[in-house]
Amino acid sequence: MSMTLTNFGMDCGMRWNQMKRQFAEWRQRARSRSELQFLSDQTLRDIGVSRCDVHGESIKPFWMA
């Protein structure tokens, strides 16, 4: 299988886009977990999440779903 310079450029472009999406997802995940810690107890009850659940989420690394 031969790869032309054009195909190589397209492949790199697609991989770059995938990487950007992955980084954006990780950043959003970390932000969401951080924001959970600042919600009031009432708000957590409303959404059905306990402080224990929040702690469990907040200690997860950003790359873990």
N, CA, C and O atoms as a Tripos MOL2 file, in Angstrom:
@<TRIPOS>MOLECULE
protein
  260   259    65     0     0
PROTEIN
NO_CHARGES

@<TRIPOS>ATOM
      1 N           0.8440   -1.1720    0.0000 N.3       1 MET1
      2 CA          0.0000    0.0000    0.0000 C.3       1 MET1
      3 C           0.8930    1.2400    0.0000 C.2       1 MET1
      4 O           1.7390    1.4100    0.8770 O.2       1 MET1
      5 N           0.6980    2.0690   -0.9600 N.am      2 SER2
      6 CA          1.4960    3.2920   -1.0160 C.3       2 SER2
      7 C           0.6590    4.4580   -0.5170 C.2       2 SER2
      8 O          -0.5560    4.5050   -0.7090 O.2       2 SER2
      9 N           1.3270    5.3750    0.1130 N.am      3 MET3
     10 CA          0.6210    6.5400    0.6450 C.3       3 MET3
     11 C           1.1910    7.7780   -0.0300 C.2       3 MET3
     12 O           2.3970    8.0180    0.0170 O.2       3 MET3
     13 N           0.3470    8.5390   -0.6390 N.am      4 THR4
     14 CA          0.8040    9.7670   -1.2610 C.3       4 THR4
     15 C           0.8880   10.8590   -0.2120 C.2       4 THR4
     16 O           0.3570   10.7210    0.8910 O.2       4 THR4
     17 N           1.5490   11.9270   -0.5600 N.am      5 LEU5
     18 CA          1.6740   13.0510    0.3580 C.3       5 LEU5
     19 C           0.3010   13.6240    0.7020 C.2       5 LEU5
     20 O           0.0680   14.0530    1.8330 O.2       5 LEU5
     21 N          -0.6050   13.6310   -0.2740 N.am      6 THR6
     22 CA         -1.9610   14.1330   -0.0290 C.3       6 THR6
     23 C          -2.6880   13.2520    0.9780 C.2       6 THR6
     24 O          -3.3180   13.7630    1.9040 O.2       6 THR6
     25 N          -2.6090   11.9360    0.8070 N.am      7 ASN7
     26 CA         -3.2560   11.0150    1.7510 C.3       7 ASN7
     27 C          -2.6610   11.1590    3.1440 C.2       7 ASN7
     28 O          -3.3800   11.1200    4.1420 O.2       7 ASN7
     29 N          -1.3490   11.3240    3.2060 N.am      8 PHE8
     30 CA         -0.6810   11.4920    4.4910 C.3       8 PHE8
     31 C          -1.1820   12.7490    5.1920 C.2       8 PHE8
     32 O          -1.4500   12.7310    6.3940 O.2       8 PHE8
     33 N          -1.3080   13.8300    4.4480 N.am      9 GLY9
     34 CA         -1.8010   15.0830    5.0160 C.3       9 GLY9
     35 C          -3.2260   14.9510    5.5150 C.2       9 GLY9
     36 O          -3.5680   15.4840    6.5710 O.2       9 GLY9
     37 N          -4.0620   14.2420    4.7630 N.am     10 MET10
     38 CA         -5.4580   14.0560    5.1710 C.3      10 MET10
     39 C          -5.5190   13.2010    6.4280 C.2      10 MET10
     40 O          -6.3020   13.4750    7.3370 O.2      10 MET10
     41 N          -4.6830   12.1580    6.4750 N.am     11 ASP11
     42 CA         -4.6680   11.2690    7.6390 C.3      11 ASP11
     43 C          -4.2130   12.0370    8.8800 C.2      11 ASP11
     44 O          -4.7970   11.8860    9.9540 O.2      11 ASP11
     45 N          -3.1830   12.8540    8.7370 N.am     12 CYS12
     46 CA         -2.7030   13.6550    9.8770 C.3      12 CYS12
     47 C          -3.7640   14.6520   10.3160 C.2      12 CYS12
     48 O          -3.9460   14.8910   11.5100 O.2      12 CYS12
     49 N          -4.4620   15.2290    9.3500 N.am     13 GLY13
     50 CA         -5.5210   16.1750    9.6840 C.3      13 GLY13
     51 C          -6.6370   15.5260   10.4640 C.2      13 GLY13
     52 O          -7.1500   16.1040   11.4230 O.2      13 GLY13
     53 N          -7.0230   14.3110   10.0550 N.am     14 MET14
     54 CA         -8.0850   13.6000   10.7760 C.3      14 MET14
     55 C          -7.6310   13.2330   12.1790 C.2      14 MET14
     56 O          -8.4010   13.3430   13.1340 O.2      14 MET14
     57 N          -6.3810   12.7970   12.3060 N.am     15 ARG15
     58 CA         -5.8660   12.4470   13.6390 C.3      15 ARG15
     59 C          -5.7840   13.6780   14.5310 C.2      15 ARG15
     60 O          -6.1010   13.6140   15.7180 O.2      15 ARG15
     61 N          -5.3580   14.7970   13.9570 N.am     16 TRP16
     62 CA         -5.2800   16.0360   14.7320 C.3      16 TRP16
     63 C          -6.6590   16.4220   15.2360 C.2      16 TRP16
     64 O          -6.8040   16.8150   16.3940 O.2      16 TRP16
     65 N          -7.6770   16.3190   14.3860 N.am     17 ASN17
     66 CA         -9.0440   16.6440   14.7960 C.3      17 ASN17
     67 C          -9.5160   15.7140   15.9120 C.2      17 ASN17
     68 O         -10.1780   16.1570   16.8510 O.2      17 ASN17
     69 N          -9.1780   14.4320   15.8130 N.am     18 GLN18
     70 CA         -9.5460   13.4890   16.8710 C.3      18 GLN18
     71 C          -8.8680   13.8670   18.1880 C.2      18 GLN18
     72 O          -9.4850   13.8030   19.2510 O.2      18 GLN18
     73 N          -7.6030   14.2570   18.1100 N.am     19 MET19
     74 CA         -6.8760   14.6590   19.3190 C.3      19 MET19
     75 C          -7.4940   15.9080   19.9300 C.2      19 MET19
     76 O          -7.6400   15.9930   21.1490 O.2      19 MET19
     77 N          -7.8570   16.8740   19.0990 N.am     20 LYS20
     78 CA         -8.4740   18.0910   19.6200 C.3      20 LYS20
     79 C          -9.7970   17.7800   20.3050 C.2      20 LYS20
     80 O         -10.0940   18.3380   21.3610 O.2      20 LYS20
     81 N         -10.5960   16.8920   19.7110 N.am     21 ARG21
     82 CA        -11.8630   16.5020   20.3340 C.3      21 ARG21
     83 C         -11.6210   15.8060   21.6690 C.2      21 ARG21
     84 O         -12.3370   16.0500   22.6410 O.2      21 ARG21
     85 N         -10.6070   14.9340   21.7150 N.am     22 GLN22
     86 CA        -10.2990   14.2160   22.9500 C.3      22 GLN22
     87 C          -9.8640   15.1790   24.0500 C.2      22 GLN22
     88 O         -10.3130   15.0600   25.1900 O.2      22 GLN22
     89 N          -8.9930   16.1330   23.7170 N.am     23 PHE23
     90 CA         -8.5500   17.1180   24.7060 C.3      23 PHE23
     91 C          -9.7210   17.9640   25.1910 C.2      23 PHE23
     92 O          -9.8110   18.2730   26.3790 O.2      23 PHE23
     93 N         -10.6090   18.3370   24.2890 N.am     24 ALA24
     94 CA        -11.7810   19.1320   24.6790 C.3      24 ALA24
     95 C         -12.6770   18.3320   25.6190 C.2      24 ALA24
     96 O         -13.2140   18.8750   26.5850 O.2      24 ALA24
     97 N         -12.8380   17.0360   25.3310 N.am     25 GLU25
     98 CA        -13.6550   16.1800   26.2020 C.3      25 GLU25
     99 C         -13.0250   16.0750   27.5820 C.2      25 GLU25
    100 O         -13.7240   16.1680   28.5910 O.2      25 GLU25
    101 N         -11.7220   15.8840   27.6360 N.am     26 TRP26
    102 CA        -11.0330   15.7820   28.9250 C.3      26 TRP26
    103 C         -11.1590   17.0790   29.7160 C.2      26 TRP26
    104 O         -11.3850   17.0570   30.9260 O.2      26 TRP26
    105 N         -11.0100   18.2030   29.0300 N.am     27 ARG27
    106 CA        -11.1100   19.5050   29.6940 C.3      27 ARG27
    107 C         -12.5220   19.7100   30.2610 C.2      27 ARG27
    108 O         -12.6790   20.1930   31.3820 O.2      27 ARG27
    109 N         -13.5390   19.3440   29.4870 N.am     28 GLN28
    110 CA        -14.9200   19.4780   29.9470 C.3      28 GLN28
    111 C         -15.1920   18.5540   31.1340 C.2      28 GLN28
    112 O         -15.8640   18.9390   32.0910 O.2      28 GLN28
    113 N         -14.6700   17.3470   31.0610 N.am     29 ARG29
    114 CA        -14.8550   16.3890   32.1560 C.3      29 ARG29
    115 C         -14.2380   16.9060   33.4450 C.2      29 ARG29
    116 O         -14.8580   16.8290   34.5060 O.2      29 ARG29
    117 N         -13.0250   17.4310   33.3620 N.am     30 ALA30
    118 CA        -12.3530   17.9730   34.5470 C.3      30 ALA30
    119 C         -13.1190   19.1720   35.0950 C.2      30 ALA30
    120 O         -13.2650   19.3110   36.3100 O.2      30 ALA30
    121 N         -13.6080   20.0360   34.2140 N.am     31 ARG31
    122 CA        -14.3580   21.2190   34.6400 C.3      31 ARG31
    123 C         -15.6540   20.8030   35.3360 C.2      31 ARG31
    124 O         -16.0050   21.3500   36.3810 O.2      31 ARG31
    125 N         -16.3530   19.8460   34.7610 N.am     32 SER32
    126 CA        -17.6230   19.3870   35.3430 C.3      32 SER32
    127 C         -17.4070   18.7850   36.7250 C.2      32 SER32
    128 O         -18.1770   19.0410   37.6510 O.2      32 SER32
    129 N         -16.3630   17.9900   36.8550 N.am     33 ARG33
    130 CA        -16.0790   17.3700   38.1570 C.3      33 ARG33
    131 C         -15.7210   18.4260   39.1920 C.2      33 ARG33
    132 O         -16.0990   18.3180   40.3590 O.2      33 ARG33
    133 N         -15.0040   19.4290   38.7650 N.am     34 SER34
    134 CA        -14.6440   20.5090   39.6820 C.3      34 SER34
    135 C         -15.8840   21.2860   40.1130 C.2      34 SER34
    136 O         -16.0260   21.6260   41.2870 O.2      34 SER34
    137 N         -16.7640   21.5630   39.1870 N.am     35 GLU35
    138 CA        -17.9720   22.3350   39.5050 C.3      35 GLU35
    139 C         -18.9060   21.5730   40.4360 C.2      35 GLU35
    140 O         -19.6190   22.1900   41.2270 O.2      35 GLU35
    141 N         -18.9180   20.2560   40.3570 N.am     36 LEU36
    142 CA        -19.7610   19.4520   41.2520 C.3      36 LEU36
    143 C         -19.4570   19.7510   42.7180 C.2      36 LEU36
    144 O         -20.3580   19.7700   43.5570 O.2      36 LEU36
    145 N         -18.1890   19.9810   43.0140 N.am     37 GLN37
    146 CA        -17.7740   20.1940   44.4030 C.3      37 GLN37
    147 C         -18.3770   21.4570   45.0090 C.2      37 GLN37
    148 O         -18.4760   21.5660   46.2310 O.2      37 GLN37
    149 N         -18.7780   22.4040   44.1780 N.am     38 PHE38
    150 CA        -19.2800   23.6770   44.6660 C.3      38 PHE38
    151 C         -20.8030   23.7750   44.6680 C.2      38 PHE38
    152 O         -21.3580   24.8180   45.0150 O.2      38 PHE38
    153 N         -21.4820   22.6880   44.2820 N.am     39 LEU39
    154 CA        -22.9480   22.7000   44.3080 C.3      39 LEU39
    155 C         -23.4290   22.5590   45.7500 C.2      39 LEU39
    156 O         -22.7880   21.9050   46.5720 O.2      39 LEU39
    157 N         -24.5510   23.1740   46.0340 N.am     40 SER40
    158 CA        -25.1170   23.0930   47.3830 C.3      40 SER40
    159 C         -25.6920   21.6950   47.6230 C.2      40 SER40
    160 O         -25.9640   20.9430   46.6880 O.2      40 SER40
    161 N         -25.8640   21.3800   48.8910 N.am     41 ASP41
    162 CA        -26.4550   20.0810   49.2450 C.3      41 ASP41
    163 C         -27.8530   19.9470   48.6460 C.2      41 ASP41
    164 O         -28.2370   18.8720   48.1870 O.2      41 ASP41
    165 N         -28.6050   21.0360   48.6520 N.am     42 GLN42
    166 CA        -29.9550   21.0160   48.0800 C.3      42 GLN42
    167 C         -29.9100   20.6920   46.5780 C.2      42 GLN42
    168 O         -30.6930   19.8750   46.0920 O.2      42 GLN42
    169 N         -29.0120   21.3200   45.8680 N.am     43 THR43
    170 CA        -28.8890   21.0640   44.4290 C.3      43 THR43
    171 C         -28.4710   19.6200   44.1740 C.2      43 THR43
    172 O         -28.9860   18.9720   43.2630 O.2      43 THR43
    173 N         -27.5410   19.1220   44.9740 N.am     44 LEU44
    174 CA        -27.1140   17.7270   44.8190 C.3      44 LEU44
    175 C         -28.2830   16.7750   45.0660 C.2      44 LEU44
    176 O         -28.4540   15.7960   44.3400 O.2      44 LEU44
    177 N         -29.0880   17.0660   46.0940 N.am     45 ARG45
    178 CA        -30.2670   16.2260   46.3520 C.3      45 ARG45
    179 C         -31.2170   16.2700   45.1620 C.2      45 ARG45
    180 O         -31.7760   15.2460   44.7680 O.2      45 ARG45
    181 N         -31.3980   17.4650   44.5890 N.am     46 ASP46
    182 CA        -32.2990   17.6130   43.4400 C.3      46 ASP46
    183 C         -31.8670   16.7640   42.2490 C.2      46 ASP46
    184 O         -32.7070   16.2420   41.5160 O.2      46 ASP46
    185 N         -30.5640   16.6270   42.0570 N.am     47 ILE47
    186 CA        -30.0940   15.8450   40.9100 C.3      47 ILE47
    187 C         -29.7670   14.4000   41.2920 C.2      47 ILE47
    188 O         -29.3340   13.6100   40.4530 O.2      47 ILE47
    189 N         -29.9790   14.0630   42.5660 N.am     48 GLY48
    190 CA        -29.8100   12.6780   43.0070 C.3      48 GLY48
    191 C         -28.3600   12.2540   43.1880 C.2      48 GLY48
    192 O         -28.0030   11.1060   42.9230 O.2      48 GLY48
    193 N         -27.5300   13.1800   43.6380 N.am     49 VAL49
    194 CA        -26.1070   12.8900   43.8310 C.3      49 VAL49
    195 C         -25.7490   13.1800   45.2860 C.2      49 VAL49
    196 O         -26.1470   14.2070   45.8340 O.2      49 VAL49
    197 N         -25.0070   12.2860   45.9000 N.am     50 SER50
    198 CA        -24.5900   12.4910   47.2890 C.3      50 SER50
    199 C         -23.1990   13.1230   47.3290 C.2      50 SER50
    200 O         -22.4780   13.1280   46.3310 O.2      50 SER50
    201 N         -22.8380   13.6500   48.4850 N.am     51 ARG51
    202 CA        -21.4880   14.1990   48.6650 C.3      51 ARG51
    203 C         -20.4430   13.1010   48.4470 C.2      51 ARG51
    204 O         -19.3530   13.3680   47.9410 O.2      51 ARG51
    205 N         -20.7760   11.8900   48.8230 N.am     52 CYS52
    206 CA        -19.8660   10.7590   48.6120 C.3      52 CYS52
    207 C         -19.6550   10.5290   47.1150 C.2      52 CYS52
    208 O         -18.5330   10.2780   46.6740 O.2      52 CYS52
    209 N         -20.7350   10.6160   46.3350 N.am     53 ASP53
    210 CA        -20.6280   10.4820   44.8740 C.3      53 ASP53
    211 C         -19.7420   11.5890   44.3000 C.2      53 ASP53
    212 O         -18.9130   11.3470   43.4230 O.2      53 ASP53
    213 N         -19.9320   12.8030   44.8110 N.am     54 VAL54
    214 CA        -19.1350   13.9430   44.3390 C.3      54 VAL54
    215 C         -17.6600   13.6970   44.6330 C.2      54 VAL54
    216 O         -16.8060   13.9320   43.7780 O.2      54 VAL54
    217 N         -17.3640   13.2270   45.8290 N.am     55 HIS55
    218 CA        -15.9680   12.9480   46.1780 C.3      55 HIS55
    219 C         -15.3890   11.8830   45.2460 C.2      55 HIS55
    220 O         -14.2670   12.0200   44.7590 O.2      55 HIS55
    221 N         -16.1540   10.8330   45.0030 N.am     56 GLY56
    222 CA        -15.6930    9.7690   44.1110 C.3      56 GLY56
    223 C         -15.4010   10.2770   42.7050 C.2      56 GLY56
    224 O         -14.4280    9.8590   42.0780 O.2      56 GLY56
    225 N         -16.2370   11.1680   42.2180 N.am     57 GLU57
    226 CA        -16.0240   11.7480   40.8860 C.3      57 GLU57
    227 C         -14.8360   12.6980   40.8790 C.2      57 GLU57
    228 O         -14.0620   12.7300   39.9230 O.2      57 GLU57
    229 N         -14.6980   13.4670   41.9470 N.am     58 SER58
    230 CA        -13.6590   14.5050   41.9620 C.3      58 SER58
    231 C         -12.2450   13.9300   42.0330 C.2      58 SER58
    232 O         -11.2910   14.5950   41.6290 O.2      58 SER58
    233 N         -12.0970   12.7080   42.5390 N.am     59 ILE59
    234 CA        -10.7510   12.1370   42.6250 C.3      59 ILE59
    235 C         -10.3770   11.3270   41.3840 C.2      59 ILE59
    236 O          -9.2470   10.8510   41.2740 O.2      59 ILE59
    237 N         -11.3100   11.1690   40.4570 N.am     60 LYS60
    238 CA        -10.9940   10.4500   39.2240 C.3      60 LYS60
    239 C         -10.0720   11.2940   38.3580 C.2      60 LYS60
    240 O         -10.2150   12.5160   38.3060 O.2      60 LYS60
    241 N          -9.1270   10.6520   37.6760 N.am     61 PRO61
    242 CA         -8.3060   11.3950   36.7190 C.3      61 PRO61
    243 C          -9.1750   11.8700   35.5430 C.2      61 PRO61
    244 O         -10.1910   11.2510   35.2260 O.2      61 PRO61
    245 N          -8.7680   12.9630   34.9060 N.am     62 PHE62
    246 CA         -9.5810   13.5700   33.8510 C.3      62 PHE62
    247 C          -9.8200   12.6300   32.6790 C.2      62 PHE62
    248 O         -10.8090   12.7930   31.9640 O.2      62 PHE62
    249 N          -8.9490   11.6540   32.4590 N.am     63 TRP63
    250 CA         -9.1150   10.7850   31.2990 C.3      63 TRP63
    251 C         -10.0840    9.6300   31.5470 C.2      63 TRP63
    252 O         -10.4500    8.9170   30.6130 O.2      63 TRP63
    253 N         -10.5000    9.4420   32.7960 N.am     64 MET64
    254 CA        -11.4300    8.3440   33.0980 C.3      64 MET64
    255 C         -12.8700    8.8310   32.9680 C.2      64 MET64
    256 O         -13.2420    9.8800   33.4940 O.2      64 MET64
    257 N         -13.6660    8.0420   32.2560 N.am     65 ALA65
    258 CA        -15.0950    8.4000   32.0940 C.3      65 ALA65
    259 C         -15.8640    8.0350   33.3440 C.2      65 ALA65
    260 O         -17.0730    8.2530   33.4110 O.2      65 ALA65
@<TRIPOS>BOND
     1     1     2 1
     2     2     3 1
     3     3     4 2
     4     3     5 am
     5     5     6 1
     6     6     7 1
     7     7     8 2
     8     7     9 am
     9     9    10 1
    10    10    11 1
    11    11    12 2
    12    11    13 am
    13    13    14 1
    14    14    15 1
    15    15    16 2
    16    15    17 am
    17    17    18 1
    18    18    19 1
    19    19    20 2
    20    19    21 am
    21    21    22 1
    22    22    23 1
    23    23    24 2
    24    23    25 am
    25    25    26 1
    26    26    27 1
    27    27    28 2
    28    27    29 am
    29    29    30 1
    30    30    31 1
    31    31    32 2
    32    31    33 am
    33    33    34 1
    34    34    35 1
    35    35    36 2
    36    35    37 am
    37    37    38 1
    38    38    39 1
    39    39    40 2
    40    39    41 am
    41    41    42 1
    42    42    43 1
    43    43    44 2
    44    43    45 am
    45    45    46 1
    46    46    47 1
    47    47    48 2
    48    47    49 am
    49    49    50 1
    50    50    51 1
    51    51    52 2
    52    51    53 am
    53    53    54 1
    54    54    55 1
    55    55    56 2
    56    55    57 am
    57    57    58 1
    58    58    59 1
    59    59    60 2
    60    59    61 am
    61    61    62 1
    62    62    63 1
    63    63    64 2
    64    63    65 am
    65    65    66 1
    66    66    67 1
    67    67    68 2
    68    67    69 am
    69    69    70 1
    70    70    71 1
    71    71    72 2
    72    71    73 am
    73    73    74 1
    74    74    75 1
    75    75    76 2
    76    75    77 am
    77    77    78 1
    78    78    79 1
    79    79    80 2
    80    79    81 am
    81    81    82 1
    82    82    83 1
    83    83    84 2
    84    83    85 am
    85    85    86 1
    86    86    87 1
    87    87    88 2
    88    87    89 am
    89    89    90 1
    90    90    91 1
    91    91    92 2
    92    91    93 am
    93    93    94 1
    94    94    95 1
    95    95    96 2
    96    95    97 am
    97    97    98 1
    98    98    99 1
    99    99   100 2
   100    99   101 am
   101   101   102 1
   102   102   103 1
   103   103   104 2
   104   103   105 am
   105   105   106 1
   106   106   107 1
   107   107   108 2
   108   107   109 am
   109   109   110 1
   110   110   111 1
   111   111   112 2
   112   111   113 am
   113   113   114 1
   114   114   115 1
   115   115   116 2
   116   115   117 am
   117   117   118 1
   118   118   119 1
   119   119   120 2
   120   119   121 am
   121   121   122 1
   122   122   123 1
   123   123   124 2
   124   123   125 am
   125   125   126 1
   126   126   127 1
   127   127   128 2
   128   127   129 am
   129   129   130 1
   130   130   131 1
   131   131   132 2
   132   131   133 am
   133   133   134 1
   134   134   135 1
   135   135   136 2
   136   135   137 am
   137   137   138 1
   138   138   139 1
   139   139   140 2
   140   139   141 am
   141   141   142 1
   142   142   143 1
   143   143   144 2
   144   143   145 am
   145   145   146 1
   146   146   147 1
   147   147   148 2
   148   147   149 am
   149   149   150 1
   150   150   151 1
   151   151   152 2
   152   151   153 am
   153   153   154 1
   154   154   155 1
   155   155   156 2
   156   155   157 am
   157   157   158 1
   158   158   159 1
   159   159   160 2
   160   159   161 am
   161   161   162 1
   162   162   163 1
   163   163   164 2
   164   163   165 am
   165   165   166 1
   166   166   167 1
   167   167   168 2
   168   167   169 am
   169   169   170 1
   170   170   171 1
   171   171   172 2
   172   171   173 am
   173   173   174 1
   174   174   175 1
   175   175   176 2
   176   175   177 am
   177   177   178 1
   178   178   179 1
   179   179   180 2
   180   179   181 am
   181   181   182 1
   182   182   183 1
   183   183   184 2
   184   183   185 am
   185   185   186 1
   186   186   187 1
   187   187   188 2
   188   187   189 am
   189   189   190 1
   190   190   191 1
   191   191   192 2
   192   191   193 am
   193   193   194 1
   194   194   195 1
   195   195   196 2
   196   195   197 am
   197   197   198 1
   198   198   199 1
   199   199   200 2
   200   199   201 am
   201   201   202 1
   202   202   203 1
   203   203   204 2
   204   203   205 am
   205   205   206 1
   206   206   207 1
   207   207   208 2
   208   207   209 am
   209   209   210 1
   210   210   211 1
   211   211   212 2
   212   211   213 am
   213   213   214 1
   214   214   215 1
   215   215   216 2
   216   215   217 am
   217   217   218 1
   218   218   219 1
   219   219   220 2
   220   219   221 am
   221   221   222 1
   222   222   223 1
   223   223   224 2
   224   223   225 am
   225   225   226 1
   226   226   227 1
   227   227   228 2
   228   227   229 am
   229   229   230 1
   230   230   231 1
   231   231   232 2
   232   231   233 am
   233   233   234 1
   234   234   235 1
   235   235   236 2
   236   235   237 am
   237   237   238 1
   238   238   239 1
   239   239   240 2
   240   239   241 am
   241   241   242 1
   242   242   243 1
   243   243   244 2
   244   243   245 am
   245   245   246 1
   246   246   247 1
   247   247   248 2
   248   247   249 am
   249   249   250 1
   250   250   251 1
   251   251   252 2
   252   251   253 am
   253   253   254 1
   254   254   255 1
   255   255   256 2
   256   255   257 am
   257   257   258 1
   258   258   259 1
   259   259   260 2
@<TRIPOS>SUBSTRUCTURE
     1 MET1         2 RESIDUE 1 A MET
     2 SER2         6 RESIDUE 1 A SER
     3 MET3        10 RESIDUE 1 A MET
     4 THR4        14 RESIDUE 1 A THR
     5 LEU5        18 RESIDUE 1 A LEU
     6 THR6        22 RESIDUE 1 A THR
     7 ASN7        26 RESIDUE 1 A ASN
     8 PHE8        30 RESIDUE 1 A PHE
     9 GLY9        34 RESIDUE 1 A GLY
    10 MET10       38 RESIDUE 1 A MET
    11 ASP11       42 RESIDUE 1 A ASP
    12 CYS12       46 RESIDUE 1 A CYS
    13 GLY13       50 RESIDUE 1 A GLY
    14 MET14       54 RESIDUE 1 A MET
    15 ARG15       58 RESIDUE 1 A ARG
    16 TRP16       62 RESIDUE 1 A TRP
    17 ASN17       66 RESIDUE 1 A ASN
    18 GLN18       70 RESIDUE 1 A GLN
    19 MET19       74 RESIDUE 1 A MET
    20 LYS20       78 RESIDUE 1 A LYS
    21 ARG21       82 RESIDUE 1 A ARG
    22 GLN22       86 RESIDUE 1 A GLN
    23 PHE23       90 RESIDUE 1 A PHE
    24 ALA24       94 RESIDUE 1 A ALA
    25 GLU25       98 RESIDUE 1 A GLU
    26 TRP26      102 RESIDUE 1 A TRP
    27 ARG27      106 RESIDUE 1 A ARG
    28 GLN28      110 RESIDUE 1 A GLN
    29 ARG29      114 RESIDUE 1 A ARG
    30 ALA30      118 RESIDUE 1 A ALA
    31 ARG31      122 RESIDUE 1 A ARG
    32 SER32      126 RESIDUE 1 A SER
    33 ARG33      130 RESIDUE 1 A ARG
    34 SER34      134 RESIDUE 1 A SER
    35 GLU35      138 RESIDUE 1 A GLU
    36 LEU36      142 RESIDUE 1 A LEU
    37 GLN37      146 RESIDUE 1 A GLN
    38 PHE38      150 RESIDUE 1 A PHE
    39 LEU39      154 RESIDUE 1 A LEU
    40 SER40      158 RESIDUE 1 A SER
    41 ASP41      162 RESIDUE 1 A ASP
    42 GLN42      166 RESIDUE 1 A GLN
    43 THR43      170 RESIDUE 1 A THR
    44 LEU44      174 RESIDUE 1 A LEU
    45 ARG45      178 RESIDUE 1 A ARG
    46 ASP46      182 RESIDUE 1 A ASP
    47 ILE47      186 RESIDUE 1 A ILE
    48 GLY48      190 RESIDUE 1 A GLY
    49 VAL49      194 RESIDUE 1 A VAL
    50 SER50      198 RESIDUE 1 A SER
    51 ARG51      202 RESIDUE 1 A ARG
    52 CYS52      206 RESIDUE 1 A CYS
    53 ASP53      210 RESIDUE 1 A ASP
    54 VAL54      214 RESIDUE 1 A VAL
    55 HIS55      218 RESIDUE 1 A HIS
    56 GLY56      222 RESIDUE 1 A GLY
    57 GLU57      226 RESIDUE 1 A GLU
    58 SER58      230 RESIDUE 1 A SER
    59 ILE59      234 RESIDUE 1 A ILE
    60 LYS60      238 RESIDUE 1 A LYS
    61 PRO61      242 RESIDUE 1 A PRO
    62 PHE62      246 RESIDUE 1 A PHE
    63 TRP63      250 RESIDUE 1 A TRP
    64 MET64      254 RESIDUE 1 A MET
    65 ALA65      258 RESIDUE 1 A ALA
